[in-house]
Amino acid sequence: MELARVLGVVVTLASAACLGPDQHHCASGADCAGGTCEANGFCSFPGARCQEWGAGAGSLAGTCVVDAGEVDGATPLDGAVLDGAQLDARAIDAAPLDSDGDGVVDDVDNCPIVANPDQHDEDDDRVGDLCDRCPHVADTLQANSDGDGLGDACDPRPLDPRNQLLLFEPWTGAPMGVPGWTSAAGTWTVSGDALRVPATASVAQLGRPLTAPMGTDAIVVEAGYTFTQVVPLSYLAVMTPVDFAAGTGSGCAIRQSALMVSPASLASLALSGPTQVGTTVLASFAAMLTAPASGLVRIERRNATSTCVGRLGADEVTASFTTMGTVDQIGLMARGVEAQIPYLIVYTD
């Protein structure tokens, strides 16, 4: 990549100046103030890293000449390609930088992290999670029309600056356990770039504190999923608010009843005890919940009313239900599904 960039500058400058290797460079030391006119017709100076065009080269005077050498001490270049070409080292110094090597130059890269070029990139859009405005939706351009920190590709209101990204969990870097979260029930582990939970007949619960900022109109919690096994009765739910220890909370779930003739459904979940879960079917999908299956489940909570969104393959359904309580905890619940959860995102709306 470096060689290609250098060659681009070489071609541009050589074409513009219309100078060739037989052009007059320096005729005597008078053309090289403070230096020496070498036998090859270029100026050299004590301690310099390159030879320069002499005064006789007109507008190129004082700029570096590449002749099987190196540019400002950089890695030696291919002299067979560059012999006799004229090159302004200052133009190279001013060329666009790509500090983290992600293919996006620094002046348009919203995350040019030099010290961590290999940071995790959940959506593979070449913008690392630490700075990605939509870390779960591929968007190389990173457009953010309303300047609220949530990119247009995932902002439900891209022209209304009310959104704030509160949490993004890519579930990476931990061989086991779930840093920052507390398992209230079941077995939750992190491996293979995803949170994992096995299919069991008992309820698995995972939660963490997360307080919405004062004045927040709404909070959105979304998790992506892939089911590799389904054993009815089954569900995967995002919860807010929730207090697993006290047995209170409400959420939104992708669900399959024990009746195999029934299609999958979108349901609201309500805790009435640490292990007691009440469900209300909100809407139905077109097909059964069978493995493998991928999609997302999202709860959009606005005061006492929540919107539940579920995606099962290409089928997406939406419905509303009533929720109570201040958002100070979020959680995940699962039963009867062997699930991989690649991400969880929380933002205000």
N, C-alpha and C positions, 0 to 999 in steps of 0.2 A: 504493500500500500504506500510506503514511504517513497519507494522508487518511482511509482506511478505519479505521485504528487510532484516530485522533483522534475520528472520528465515533462509534466504539464507546464511547469514554470519555464523550463528550458525552451520548449517549443514556442511559447508565447513571446518570450523576450527575444529569441533569435529572429523570429518572424518580424517583430516590430522594428528591430534595429537594422535588419537587412545586412548584418555583418557576418563574415565568414572567417575561417581560421587564418586566412592570408591577410586579413585586415591589419593595418598598422596599429601596433599595441604601444610599444615604447621604443624610441630610437636611441635614447641615452638616459643617463641618470637624471637629467634635467626634467624628464617626463615622470620621474618617480621621486617626488620630494621626500627626503628622509630615507629613501630606499635605494635599491639597486636595479638597474635594467638588466635582466638575465639574458643569456644567449638565445633563449627561446622567444624573446620579445615581450616578456611580461615583467611587471614590477614585483619585487619581493621586499619584505620589510622584516626587521628583526622581531622575532616572537610571534609573527603573524601566522595564522592557520591556513592561509590561502594566498595564491598569487593574484595580483589585480591587473586589470586593464590600465594602461598608462594614459597620460594626458591626450595622446593622439587618437584615442578611441572615442572621443567626443562624449556623448551622454553616458556611455558605459564606464567612463573613467572612474577609478576608485572602487569598482565592484569586483567581486570574486570571479575567478576563472576556474572552471572545473576541468581538469585534465588528468583522469585516472587518480585523482586525489580524494579529498573529502571536503565536505561543506561545514564550516564552523565546527570542526571536530566531530562531526557525525560519523556514523558507520561508513567505511569506504564504499564508494559507488563503483559501478561497472564502467571502467574507463573505455571499454570497447564501444559502449553506447554513447558515452558523453564526451569523448575526446574532441577537443576543438570547439565545443559548444560554449557559449557565453551564458553565465548565470549570475544573477544578482542575489547574493546571500541574504540581503535584507528582505527580498520578496519572499524567500523561504521562511524567514523568521516571522513574517507577517501572515503566512498562510493559515487557514483555519485549523484549529487544533481539535483533536478528538482524544481528550485526556484519558477517558476510561475505556477507549477502544470499542465502543458499542455501535459505531457507525453513524452516530449523530454528533456533529461538530459542537464544540462547547458553547458557541454563541446562540445556539437554539436548543441546546440540551438543558432541560430543567434539572438534571441531576448529574453533572459532570464530576462524579466522585473518583478522584485519582487513586485514593488509598484502597478503594474497594470496587474494582472493576467487575468482580464476579458476584456482586450481590444478587440475591434471589430475584427472579423475574417471573411471577406467577403466570402472567398472561402471554409471555414470550413476545412482547412487543419491543424489546430492546431498551426499555426504560425500567430500571430496577424498582422494586416494591417501595423502597424508602422514599422515592420521589414521584412515583407514578400517580397521576391524578385520578386514574381509574385502574387500580392494580389488578382487578379481576376481569377487565375487558380490554382486549388488545386495541391500542390506539397510539401509533407512533407519533402523530402530530400533536397530541396532548392539548388540544384546543380547550379553552376554559373561558367561554364568552362572557360570563358574568363575574369572573374573577373571584369566585367564592372558594376555590380550592378543590372542588369536585369537577372533573372534566366533563365536557359535553357528552362524551360517549356513555356515561353512566349517571349523569345528572338528570333527575326527573323534571327539573325546571332549569334548563340551561341558560335562560335569560333572566332568572330571578335569583339574586345573590343571597340565598338563605341557607345554603347547604354547607355542612362542615363534616369532614371525614373524622370520625371519632376513634375508629379501631379497624385495623385490617389484620387478619390472622391468616398467613399462608401455610401454617402448619409445616414448618421445615426446620431442619437443623437439630432436632432432638430425636435420639434413637428410641426413647420411650418416655412416657409421662407427658404431661401437657403443661408447660411452664405458664404461670399466670392464671391458670384455671384450677378449680377444685372439683374433684370427682366425688359426687354425693352417692353414686351407685353405679354399678357396672364396671367394665374394663375399657378404658380409653387409652389409646397409644398413638404415637406419632411415628410414622415410617413411610418411606417411599413418597415423600412430598405430600402427605395427606394425614388427616386425623382419621383414626380407624376405630370401629366398634364392632364386636361380633354379634351375630344373631342369637338372641336368647329370649326365653319366655318371660324373663323379668325385665323391669324398666331400668335403663341406664340413664344417668343424669350427670351433667357437667355444667358448671356455672362459674361466673366471675363478676366482680363489682364493675359497674360502669355507670357513671352518673351523667345524665344529660345536662348540658349547660342551662343556666337560668334563662328563661324566656324562650326555650325551645318549643316551637309549634308542634313538631312531630319528630319521631325517631324511627329509623328503618333498620331492621336486622335481617340479613340475608345470608344463607348458606348454600353453597353448591353441593351436589351429592352424586355418588354413583353407588347403586345397590348391586352387590354381587351375589346376594342370596336374600330371599324373602320367605318368611315363615309366618303366615297369618296367625293370630292378629298381629299386625305390624304397623309401625309409624316412625317417622322422623320429624321432629318439631323444633322450631326456634321459639324461644320464650322471652318475654319481657312485659312486665316485671316478673321476677320469680325468686322465691326463697325456698329452696328445696328442704332445708332443715325444718322450717315451720310448716311446710306443706301448703304453701300458697303460691299462686301465680297463674298466668294464662299465656297461651301461645297459639301458633299456627302450625299445622302438620300436613304432610303427605301421608295418607293412611289407606290401609287395606283391611277390610273386616275379615272375620274368620270364615265367612261364607264365600267360597271360591267363585260363586256365580255372579258376585257383585263386582262392578268396576271399582277402580281406585277412586279415592275421594280426597277432597280438601276438607279439613276439619279444624275446629277450634278446640283447644285443650284447656282444661281447668283443673288445677290441683286442689283436692280437698283433704289431703294428708300427704305425708312423705312418700307413700307408694300408691295412693288412690288417685286415679286419673279419670276425669269425666270428659267425654268427647261429644261434639255436636257436628254432624255432617253439614257442611256449608255448600258444597258443590261437588259434582262428579266428573271424573275424566272419562274419556271415550273408551278406555281399555283397562284391562287388569294391570295390577302392579306386579310385574314379573321381572326377574333378573336375566340379563343385566339391564339396568335402567339408569338414566342420568337426567339431571335437571337442577332445579333450585326450589327452595322454599323461603318465603319472605313474609315478614310481618311489618306493616307500616302503621304505626300507632299514632293517632292524633287525639289527644286528650282521652276521652272515654270510648272512643270508637277506633277500631283497628280494621285495616284491610289485609286480608290474607291472600297471598299470591303463591300459586304452585305451578311448577312446570315439570311435566313428565314427558320427556322426549320433545316432540314438536307441539304437544298439547298443553296449553296454558289456561288456567281458570282462576277467577278472582271472586272474592266474596267478603262481606263485612260482618263484624261481630262486636260485642261490647267487652271492654276491658276495664279493669280498675287498678288503682295503685300507682305510686310514683316510680318512675324508672330509676332504679339504683343497682339492679342486677340484670344480667342477661344469661341465657342458658340454652343448652341443647338437651333434647330427650330422644331416646331411641328404644324401640322394642321390636323384636322379630325381624330385623333387617341387619345383614352384614353390610356395613356402609363405609365408604371412603368419602371424606369431606375435604375437598381440596382447598377451600377458603371459607372464611366468614368475614363479612364486612358490616360495619355499623356507621351510619351517618345521620345527620339531622336533615330535616326537610321543612 
